Amino acid sequence: MFKQEKSQDIQDIISFEYAASPDKDRDFLSEATFAHQQYLIKSNNDDLMQAINYYIQAIKDNPGVSSAYYRLASLMHESGQIGIDAAIEQCAHAVEIDPDNANARMYLGYFLSQKGEYEAASREFKKAIKLKPFSSYRARMVMALTLLEKMNKGDDKKDLASFSKAMFYIFSGSLFFLFDKANLKMFCKNIISDLNFAKYNIAGKILEKANFDKNAYELYSDALDNTKNAPLFYEKMANIAIKKERPEVALQCYQNAVTLSNNNPEKIVDLIEFLEENFPEKIDDLIDNYTVLISKLPGFSRGYYELGNLYLKKEENINAVNAFKLALESEPDNPFYQNSLAFAYVQLEQYDSAIELYKIALENNPDNEWSSVVAQALAAIYHRIKGNFDAAISMLQNALILTKNKTEIHLALADIYYDIDDMDEAIKYYTMALEGGLKDAKVFSRLAMAFWERDYVENAIEFYERAIDIEPDYEIAYNNLGVVYFDGLNDPNRAEPCFSAALKLNDNYTMAHFNMARCYETKGDKVLAANEYQRALDLNKIYPEIDDEIIQDRLFKLFET
């Protein structure tokens, strides 16, 4: 499901995307260089992709241009399109084309250092410095960082010789910066860009504080094309849109901020938080953004966990299981992940796996209240699925110890005792659940039935009436109350209105027709009784509730001499 895509080789991309180019007269290298500079100034993802495409076309038009290879390699590696080995290969190819290209050697050294091949990297940096000593600012700086990183990862972190060399390259690099025209030019451009940013940022804040939100929004929109901070200004525009209660506009701004930041994880998190708060129904969008976030942060286990919960909402339970498993790979002892995976197994009806995980989650107990809820989930499987009533009761008794919120647990215990015909215990726990503030017509009805099973007729009547008070359309309570009047008090006159009310709510209620027939029969109205028995017999074929022979026997006996 969360499959890692393999990076493409640059040559494959060139041959695939630009197999035939109609623009033979264009200077793609110059256009690529300009787009590259714009990207460095503005950090705009569109400039990044444009520079990559132009470099590819430049190589297609003239495979002997060394600079296009190492620049393309750096941009494609930065955007995640190729891995470190492919970048090294392309920079080595640039050096092969032009061994005296100092920049090609510097880029090759950089990628070698990223791979941990420090000796080979140092050799390339030294060659770059030797080829262009007065334009070696960047090579010297990267050489210094490589020496420091080597020291940090080595056994002897107090290597004074390496530290001294690193300091030498830093100081000499700072000096040679003044002779590097290209870097000075870029430095000046960055200063102008930074000044533009400060201008737009300060003016926008002033407008916002003065409640000129529309003007601030327009100013930030103008800043998008004139500074290198487009993602930041999109977020400022999103904040204004939120203030003006225009969430759709804010969403588009957040999405643009993510795109232009090349899927910066912080921007993705901002977008996800906004979606969760304002558009929780956009589950597919949330899944897409979490997937991108995980691709940027492969060890982010929480991302897999959130993905799993989103898949559960979509009822894509297999995907949910896979996501929770990936979360547990990073944090195998996380009880929340274990609990969620167990719940996903329940949805797939893999109950044995769910039971084992619930048990492990309980052992890791991060919080008593939380563990009580997990224990209740485990008890439900033992009760409803496995039929292991003793295990279910034991689990619920443990849950009672862990929590202050006991009502639901009392109810679960009452249901178990009800199902095993231990009506005294059922009455005890149903009563405790009701004392805890529970008001549920079906619970009142079940308690009434428990009282009826124990021949507590008056209690049964009381709780059936209370069930009807809570839920006036509860036809089962009307029917059962009628049965208590009829069979418990031998009072067909009070029973008849109850059966009638049940049938008025549900005319296809088989048992209510049967009971109404019994009521008419007792009162001596054989015709009405026969009609009701026949109706019950017909319905019983569609909604079976009673043995057909019982209804037929009652019907035939009506007319015996």
Secondary structure, 3 states (H helix, E strand, C coil): CCCCCCCCCHHHHHHHHCCCCCCCCCCHHHHHHHHHHHHHHHCCHHHHHHHHHHHHHHHHHCCCCHHHHHHHHHHHHHCCCCCHHHHHHHHHHHHHHCCCCHHHHHHHHHHHHHCCCHHHHHHHHHHHHHHCHHHCHHHHHHHHHHHHHHHHHCCCCCCHHHHHHHHHHHHHHHHHHHHCHHHHHHHHHHHHHHHHHHHHHHHHHHHHHCCCHHHHHHHHHHHCCCCCCHHHHHHHHHHHHHHCCCHHHHHHHHHHHHHHCCCCHHHHHHHHHHHHHHCCCCHHHHHHHHHHHHHHCCCCHHHHHHHHHHHHHCCCHHHHHHHHHHHHHHCCCCHHHHHHHHHHHHHCCCHHHHHHHHHHHHHHCCCHHHHHHHHHHHHHHHHHHHCCHHHHHHHHHHHHHHCCCCHHHHHHHHHHHHHCCCHHHHHHHHHHHHHCCCCCHHHHHHHHHHHHHCCCHHHHHHHHHHHHHHCCCCHHHHHHHHHHHHHHCCCHHHHHHHHHHHHHHCCCCHHHHHHHHHHHHHCCCHHHHHHHHHHHHHHHCCCCCCCHHHHHHHHHHCCCC
